[in-house]
Amino acid sequence: MKPIFVKGVGLVAPGLQDWDQARPVLCGQASYCAAPLPMLTPKLLPANERRRATLPIRIALEAARQATIDSEPDFDRLRGVFVSADGDMGIVDRMCDTVATDPGQMSPTLFHNSVHNAAAGYWSIGNGSLASTTSLSAGEGSFATGLLEAWTQLASRDGELLLVAFDVPAPPPLASHRPMISAFGCALLLGAEPTATAFAELGISLVSDRKETTSMRRCPELERLRRGNPAARALPLLAALAIGHDESLRFPLAARQFLQVDMKSIAA
């Protein structure tokens, strides 16, 4: 299958506040130390939208900003694929509480942010872009599904595409039914063709009856993060990109079906 190319990376997680700070940790050259998320202020948004943006939206926008800041893509043409297993469970909880206690007081802002494509909408507003976006959810396989969707779009239509994956823990009592250890967001700026800014090539294929090969065995804390947030399933690929060594990874998609990603580093 036709490969796609990585041109930028963004990362927002406890102790991994951006790609530059995270690379030595993912390479094993520095210890991982979980820390509170930094203050996330989506400056690309107008003041009103900035006030309305919830934590999942802020994480998605920050990861997207990091992935695009060096390549400076044409935002009018940059398509987006936004993936989240659960969306904004904090909004869901508040809406359910309002429906149960005082339905007439439902906030338009809550409803506005409840849709699954809210983060994609804020991204389009912030960049003044009319380029198409796709918002997906596929449970634990959301990141792999998003990567497959990104490859499909780039294989059928040249250009660049931004893949953003993000998930945030739910508040109680939803958290007991959907446990998640911490927030996580990442973004990949992908292209159909190699350019001067591309630093890795990704070959994508579907395989069956194989074992998953996407753990973070060298760092138990990062492996716990990977297992504890659906968006963090991206960590093994991010680690391979940070190290710069060719590697093959298999991400579970569905029963007995895996997405195989063959990464090849492109020398600067």
C-alpha positions as CSV (number, residue, x, y, z in Angstrom):
1,M,0.0,0.0,0.0
2,K,1.0,3.6,-0.6
3,P,2.9,5.0,2.4
4,I,2.1,8.3,4.2
5,F,4.7,10.6,5.8
6,V,5.0,12.2,9.2
7,K,5.8,16.0,9.1
8,G,4.9,17.1,12.7
9,V,4.0,15.7,16.1
10,G,2.2,17.1,19.1
11,L,1.8,15.6,22.5
12,V,0.0,16.7,25.7
13,A,0.0,14.4,28.7
14,P,1.0,14.5,32.4
15,G,4.8,14.9,32.4
16,L,4.8,15.1,28.6
17,Q,3.9,18.7,27.9
18,D,5.2,18.9,24.3
19,W,7.1,16.9,21.7
20,D,10.5,18.5,22.4
21,Q,10.2,17.7,26.1
22,A,8.8,14.2,25.6
23,R,11.4,13.0,23.0
24,P,14.2,12.1,25.5
25,V,11.6,10.5,27.8
26,L,10.2,8.3,25.0
27,C,13.8,7.5,23.8
28,G,14.7,6.3,27.3
29,Q,17.3,9.0,27.8
30,A,15.3,10.7,30.6
31,S,13.1,9.4,33.3
32,Y,9.4,9.8,33.1
33,C,7.8,11.8,35.9
34,A,4.1,12.4,35.8
35,A,3.1,16.0,36.5
36,P,0.0,18.1,36.2
37,L,-0.9,19.3,32.8
38,P,0.3,22.8,32.0
39,M,-2.2,25.7,31.6
40,L,-3.7,25.3,28.2
41,T,-4.9,28.5,26.6
42,P,-6.0,28.1,23.0
43,K,-4.9,31.5,21.8
44,L,-6.1,30.7,18.2
45,L,-9.7,31.0,19.4
46,P,-11.6,34.2,19.8
47,A,-12.3,35.2,23.4
48,N,-15.8,33.9,23.5
49,E,-14.9,30.4,22.1
50,R,-11.8,30.3,24.3
51,R,-14.0,30.7,27.5
52,R,-16.3,27.9,26.3
53,A,-13.6,25.4,25.4
54,T,-13.5,22.5,27.8
55,L,-10.4,20.4,28.8
56,P,-10.7,17.8,26.0
57,I,-11.0,20.6,23.4
58,R,-8.0,22.5,24.9
59,I,-5.9,19.3,24.8
60,A,-6.9,18.6,21.2
61,L,-6.1,22.1,20.1
62,E,-2.8,22.2,21.9
63,A,-1.6,18.9,20.4
64,A,-2.8,20.1,16.9
65,R,-1.0,23.4,17.4
66,Q,2.3,21.7,18.3
67,A,2.1,19.3,15.3
68,T,1.6,22.2,12.8
69,I,3.7,25.0,14.2
70,D,6.9,24.2,12.3
71,S,5.5,23.0,9.0
72,E,3.0,25.9,8.7
73,P,0.5,24.0,6.5
74,D,-2.1,25.6,4.4
75,F,-5.0,25.5,6.9
76,D,-7.6,26.3,4.2
77,R,-6.7,22.9,2.7
78,L,-5.6,20.9,5.7
79,R,-8.1,18.2,6.4
80,G,-8.6,16.8,9.9
81,V,-9.3,13.5,11.5
82,F,-10.2,13.8,15.2
83,V,-10.6,10.7,17.3
84,S,-11.8,10.2,20.9
85,A,-13.1,7.0,22.5
86,D,-15.5,8.9,24.8
87,G,-15.6,12.5,23.9
88,D,-16.3,14.9,26.7
89,M,-17.7,12.8,29.5
90,G,-17.7,15.8,31.9
91,I,-20.2,17.5,29.6
92,V,-22.2,14.3,29.4
93,D,-22.3,14.1,33.2
94,R,-23.4,17.7,33.6
95,M,-26.1,17.4,31.0
96,C,-27.5,14.2,32.5
97,D,-27.5,15.9,35.9
98,T,-29.4,18.9,34.5
99,V,-32.0,16.7,32.7
100,A,-32.6,14.8,36.0
101,T,-32.9,17.9,38.2
102,D,-33.9,20.9,36.2
103,P,-34.3,20.2,32.4
104,G,-35.4,23.8,31.7
105,Q,-32.0,25.1,32.7
106,M,-30.1,23.2,30.1
107,S,-27.1,25.4,29.0
108,P,-26.8,26.0,25.3
109,T,-23.0,26.0,25.8
110,L,-23.2,22.5,27.3
111,F,-25.3,21.2,24.4
112,H,-23.0,23.0,21.9
113,N,-19.9,21.2,23.4
114,S,-21.6,17.8,23.8
115,V,-21.4,16.8,20.1
116,H,-18.5,14.5,19.2
117,N,-17.1,16.9,16.6
118,A,-16.8,19.8,19.0
119,A,-13.0,19.8,19.0
120,A,-12.9,19.7,15.2
121,G,-15.3,22.6,15.1
122,Y,-13.2,24.7,17.4
123,W,-10.1,23.9,15.4
124,S,-11.9,25.0,12.2
125,I,-13.1,28.2,13.9
126,G,-9.7,29.0,15.3
127,N,-8.0,28.7,11.9
128,G,-10.8,30.2,9.8
129,S,-10.8,27.0,7.8
130,L,-13.5,25.4,5.7
131,A,-11.4,22.2,5.1
132,S,-13.3,19.0,5.8
133,T,-12.9,17.2,9.2
134,T,-13.9,13.7,10.3
135,S,-14.6,12.9,13.9
136,L,-14.5,9.2,15.0
137,S,-14.9,7.0,18.0
138,A,-14.0,3.3,18.1
139,G,-13.5,2.5,21.8
140,E,-10.1,1.2,22.6
141,G,-9.2,1.0,18.9
142,S,-9.9,4.7,18.3
143,F,-6.3,5.8,17.6
144,A,-5.7,2.9,15.2
145,T,-9.1,3.6,13.5
146,G,-8.1,7.2,13.1
147,L,-4.8,6.3,11.6
148,L,-6.5,4.0,9.1
149,E,-9.0,6.8,8.2
150,A,-6.1,9.2,7.7
151,W,-4.3,6.8,5.4
152,T,-7.5,6.1,3.5
153,Q,-8.0,9.8,2.9
154,L,-4.4,10.5,1.9
155,A,-4.4,7.4,-0.4
156,S,-7.4,8.6,-2.3
157,R,-6.6,12.3,-2.3
158,D,-3.1,13.9,-2.1
159,G,-2.3,16.7,0.3
160,E,-1.8,16.9,4.0
161,L,-4.0,15.8,6.9
162,L,-3.9,16.4,10.7
163,L,-4.7,13.4,12.9
164,V,-5.6,14.3,16.5
165,A,-6.4,11.7,19.3
166,F,-7.5,12.8,22.8
167,D,-9.4,11.4,25.8
168,V,-10.0,12.7,29.3
169,P,-11.2,10.8,32.4
170,A,-14.8,11.0,33.3
171,P,-16.0,12.4,36.6
172,P,-17.8,10.2,39.1
173,P,-20.0,8.3,38.9
174,L,-19.2,7.7,35.3
175,A,-15.6,7.1,36.1
176,S,-16.4,3.8,37.9
177,H,-17.9,2.5,34.7
178,R,-15.3,3.9,32.4
179,P,-12.0,4.1,34.3
180,M,-9.2,6.2,32.8
181,I,-6.0,7.1,34.7
182,S,-5.3,10.5,33.1
183,A,-5.8,12.9,30.2
184,F,-3.9,12.4,27.0
185,G,-3.7,14.0,23.6
186,C,-1.5,13.7,20.6
187,A,-1.4,14.9,17.0
188,L,0.3,13.8,13.8
189,L,0.7,16.1,10.7
190,L,0.7,13.6,7.8
191,G,1.2,14.0,4.1
192,A,0.7,11.9,1.0
193,E,4.1,12.7,-0.4
194,P,7.6,13.2,1.2
195,T,8.7,16.8,1.6
196,A,11.6,18.5,3.2
197,T,9.8,18.5,6.6
198,A,8.9,14.8,6.6
199,F,11.0,12.7,9.0
200,A,9.3,9.3,8.9
201,E,7.4,7.1,6.5
202,L,4.5,5.0,7.6
203,G,3.3,1.9,5.7
204,I,-0.2,0.9,6.7
205,S,-1.8,-2.6,6.3
206,L,-4.5,-4.8,7.8
207,V,-3.4,-8.1,9.3
208,S,-5.3,-10.9,11.0
209,D,-4.4,-13.6,13.6
210,R,-1.4,-11.7,14.9
211,K,-0.4,-10.5,18.3
212,E,-0.4,-6.9,19.4
213,T,3.2,-5.4,19.5
214,T,2.5,-2.1,21.0
215,S,3.6,-2.0,24.6
216,M,6.0,0.4,26.4
217,R,7.9,-2.4,28.2
218,R,11.0,-0.3,28.9
219,C,9.0,2.1,31.1
220,P,6.2,0.7,33.4
221,E,4.9,4.1,34.1
222,L,4.4,4.9,30.4
223,E,2.9,1.4,29.8
224,R,0.4,2.2,32.6
225,L,-0.4,5.4,30.8
226,R,-0.8,3.6,27.5
227,R,-3.2,1.1,29.0
228,G,-5.1,3.7,31.0
229,N,-6.2,6.0,28.2
230,P,-7.4,5.0,24.7
231,A,-5.7,7.9,23.0
232,A,-2.4,6.9,24.7
233,R,-2.4,3.7,22.6
234,A,-0.4,6.0,20.3
235,L,2.6,6.0,22.6
236,P,4.6,3.1,21.0
237,L,4.4,4.9,17.6
238,L,5.4,8.2,19.2
239,A,8.3,6.4,20.9
240,A,9.4,4.9,17.5
241,L,9.3,8.4,16.0
242,A,11.3,9.8,18.8
243,I,14.0,7.1,18.6
244,G,14.1,7.2,14.8
245,H,14.6,3.5,14.3
246,D,12.7,1.5,11.8
247,E,10.0,-0.5,13.6
248,S,6.8,-2.5,12.9
249,L,3.9,-2.1,15.2
250,R,0.5,-3.8,15.4
251,F,-2.5,-2.0,16.9
252,P,-5.7,-3.9,17.7
253,L,-8.7,-2.8,15.6
254,A,-11.4,-5.4,16.1
255,A,-11.6,-9.1,16.9
256,R,-8.6,-10.8,15.4
257,Q,-7.9,-7.8,13.2
258,F,-4.9,-5.5,13.6
259,L,-3.5,-2.4,11.9
260,Q,0.1,-2.9,11.1
261,V,2.3,0.2,10.9
262,D,5.7,-0.2,9.4
263,M,7.7,3.0,10.3
264,K,10.8,4.0,8.4
265,S,12.9,6.9,9.5
266,I,13.9,9.5,6.9
267,A,17.3,10.9,7.4
268,A,17.5,14.7,7.7
